Amino acid sequence: MFSPKFVALVQALRGLPSVGQKTAQRMALQLLEHDREGAAQLAKAIVAALEGIGRCESCRIFSETPVCPVCADNHRDATQLCIVESPTDWLAIEQSGAYQGLYFILSGHLSPLDGIGPEDIGIPELMNRLANSPVEEIIMATSATIEGEATAGYIMDRVDPARYKVTRLAQGVPMGGELEYLDAQTLSLALKSRRSV
């Protein structure tokens, strides 16, 4: 029914997060029928990004330079290292404006059942980074899932507690949340993560 090039375009669009077959077809039709100039600009921007963006040698975030602007910023606190699972986690913390230290971005989390081990997510690079830096506090900002907790635990087992203060992001009751609507696990975490006021 459709040409092979159209089918290839739809398949490429389906590779985007949350894009199913029908959405990909609508996007392809929109680009071809109504916005060919926009499609050409999009293609050019994608090629430029693929050719010009690599990873920061220090934190592994996407960067056009060997060392990203955050790692190169002398005003950041080099004694704090926040470990996150992905660039989207990095972006969320950075946009909060509440953290002024440095980062290390893993490539996801450990998942032995899926064959994802420490080397696959960058833990050897993290250990190398820690060995050659003035870090004093490691902030574990992995997700509150079984895999995220396992990843945090694996890393914590490999760092020297005498050398590093290891902290974990607080978890529990969200701002504006009402207790009666929270699930038991969230309330349990909130009770375990309580602090003095």
C-alpha positions as CSV (number, residue, x, y, z in Angstrom):
1,M,0.0,0.0,0.0
2,F,2.7,2.5,1.0
3,S,6.1,2.9,-0.7
4,P,9.2,1.3,0.9
5,K,10.6,4.8,1.7
6,F,7.4,5.8,3.5
7,V,7.4,2.5,5.5
8,A,11.1,3.1,6.4
9,L,10.2,6.7,7.6
10,V,7.3,5.3,9.7
11,Q,9.5,2.6,11.2
12,A,12.2,5.3,12.1
13,L,9.6,7.5,13.8
14,R,8.3,4.5,15.8
15,G,11.7,4.3,17.4
16,L,10.9,7.5,19.3
17,P,9.5,7.1,22.9
18,S,5.7,6.7,23.1
19,V,5.2,6.7,19.3
20,G,3.1,3.8,18.1
21,Q,2.3,2.8,14.5
22,K,-0.7,5.2,14.0
23,T,1.1,8.2,15.5
24,A,4.2,7.5,13.4
25,Q,2.0,7.3,10.2
26,R,0.3,10.6,11.1
27,M,3.7,12.2,11.7
28,A,5.1,10.9,8.4
29,L,2.1,12.1,6.5
30,Q,2.2,15.5,8.2
31,L,5.9,15.9,7.3
32,L,5.5,14.8,3.7
33,E,2.2,16.5,3.0
34,H,2.3,19.8,4.9
35,D,5.8,20.5,6.2
36,R,8.5,19.3,3.8
37,E,10.7,22.3,4.7
38,G,10.3,21.5,8.4
39,A,11.1,17.9,7.7
40,A,14.3,18.9,5.9
41,Q,15.3,21.1,8.8
42,L,14.6,18.3,11.2
43,A,16.7,15.9,9.2
44,K,19.6,18.4,9.0
45,A,19.4,19.0,12.8
46,I,19.5,15.3,13.5
47,V,22.5,14.8,11.3
48,A,24.3,17.8,12.8
49,A,23.6,16.5,16.4
50,L,24.8,13.0,15.6
51,E,28.0,14.3,14.1
52,G,28.7,17.1,16.6
53,I,27.5,15.8,19.9
54,G,29.5,13.3,22.0
55,R,29.8,12.6,25.7
56,C,31.6,14.6,28.3
57,E,34.8,12.8,29.3
58,S,34.0,13.5,33.0
59,C,30.3,13.1,33.6
60,R,29.2,11.4,30.4
61,I,26.4,13.9,29.6
62,F,25.9,14.8,25.9
63,S,28.2,17.6,25.0
64,E,29.7,19.4,21.9
65,T,33.0,19.8,23.8
66,P,35.3,17.1,25.5
67,V,34.3,18.5,28.9
68,C,30.7,19.8,29.3
69,P,29.9,23.3,30.6
70,V,28.8,22.0,34.0
71,C,32.0,20.0,34.6
72,A,34.1,23.0,33.3
73,D,32.3,25.5,35.7
74,N,34.7,26.4,38.5
75,H,31.8,27.6,40.6
76,R,30.4,24.1,41.0
77,D,31.1,22.2,44.1
78,A,33.7,19.5,43.0
79,T,33.4,17.7,46.4
80,Q,29.9,16.5,45.6
81,L,29.1,14.0,42.9
82,C,25.5,13.1,42.1
83,I,25.0,9.8,40.3
84,V,22.0,9.5,38.1
85,E,20.7,6.8,35.7
86,S,20.1,8.9,32.6
87,P,20.4,12.3,30.9
88,T,16.7,12.9,31.7
89,D,17.4,12.5,35.4
90,W,20.4,14.8,35.1
91,L,18.2,17.4,33.4
92,A,15.5,17.1,36.1
93,I,18.0,17.8,38.9
94,E,19.8,20.5,37.0
95,Q,16.6,22.3,36.2
96,S,15.6,22.3,39.9
97,G,18.4,24.7,40.5
98,A,18.8,23.1,44.0
99,Y,22.1,21.3,43.3
100,Q,25.5,22.9,42.5
101,G,27.8,20.0,42.5
102,L,29.0,17.7,39.7
103,Y,27.4,14.6,38.1
104,F,28.1,11.2,36.8
105,I,25.5,9.8,34.3
106,L,25.1,6.0,34.2
107,S,23.7,4.3,31.1
108,G,20.6,3.0,33.0
109,H,20.5,0.6,35.9
110,L,21.7,-3.0,36.6
111,S,19.4,-5.7,35.4
112,P,21.0,-9.2,35.5
113,L,17.9,-10.8,34.1
114,D,18.3,-8.6,31.0
115,G,22.0,-9.2,30.8
116,I,22.8,-5.6,31.9
117,G,25.9,-5.6,34.1
118,P,28.2,-3.0,35.7
119,E,30.3,-2.6,32.5
120,D,27.2,-1.9,30.5
121,I,26.1,1.1,32.6
122,G,29.6,2.7,33.2
123,I,30.4,1.6,36.7
124,P,34.1,1.0,35.9
125,E,34.3,4.6,34.5
126,L,32.6,5.9,37.7
127,M,35.2,4.1,39.9
128,N,37.9,5.6,37.7
129,R,36.4,9.1,38.1
130,L,36.2,8.7,41.9
131,A,39.8,7.6,42.1
132,N,40.9,10.8,40.4
133,S,38.8,13.5,41.9
134,P,38.3,15.5,45.1
135,V,34.8,14.1,45.7
136,E,33.9,13.8,49.4
137,E,30.1,13.2,49.1
138,I,28.4,10.8,46.7
139,I,24.7,11.5,46.2
140,M,22.9,8.4,45.0
141,A,20.1,9.7,42.8
142,T,19.0,6.4,41.1
143,S,15.3,5.7,40.8
144,A,13.3,4.2,43.6
145,T,12.7,0.9,41.7
146,I,14.1,-2.5,42.6
147,E,16.7,-2.0,39.8
148,G,17.6,1.5,40.9
149,E,18.0,0.4,44.5
150,A,20.2,-2.6,43.4
151,T,22.3,-0.2,41.3
152,A,22.8,2.2,44.3
153,G,23.6,-0.8,46.6
154,Y,26.1,-2.2,44.1
155,I,27.9,1.2,43.9
156,M,27.8,1.8,47.7
157,D,29.4,-1.6,48.2
158,R,32.4,-0.5,46.1
159,V,33.2,2.8,47.6
160,D,35.2,3.4,50.7
161,P,32.9,4.6,53.5
162,A,35.9,6.1,55.3
163,R,36.7,8.3,52.3
164,Y,33.2,9.2,51.1
165,K,30.0,10.3,52.7
166,V,27.3,8.5,50.7
167,T,23.8,9.9,50.7
168,R,20.6,9.0,49.0
169,L,17.8,11.3,47.7
170,A,15.0,11.5,50.3
171,Q,11.9,9.7,49.3
172,G,8.4,9.8,50.5
173,V,5.5,12.3,50.8
174,P,5.5,14.7,47.8
175,M,4.9,18.4,48.4
176,G,1.2,19.0,48.5
177,G,0.4,15.3,48.9
178,E,-2.3,14.1,51.2
179,L,-1.4,11.0,53.3
180,E,-4.7,9.3,52.7
181,Y,-4.0,9.1,48.9
182,L,-0.4,7.7,49.2
183,D,0.4,4.0,48.7
184,A,1.8,2.0,51.6
185,Q,5.3,1.8,50.1
186,T,5.6,5.6,49.7
187,L,4.4,6.1,53.3
188,S,6.9,3.5,54.5
189,L,9.8,5.3,52.7
190,A,8.6,8.6,54.1
191,L,8.7,7.2,57.7
192,K,12.2,5.7,57.2
193,S,13.5,8.9,55.6
194,R,12.2,11.2,58.3
195,R,14.5,14.0,59.6
196,S,14.7,16.4,62.5
197,V,12.9,19.8,62.1
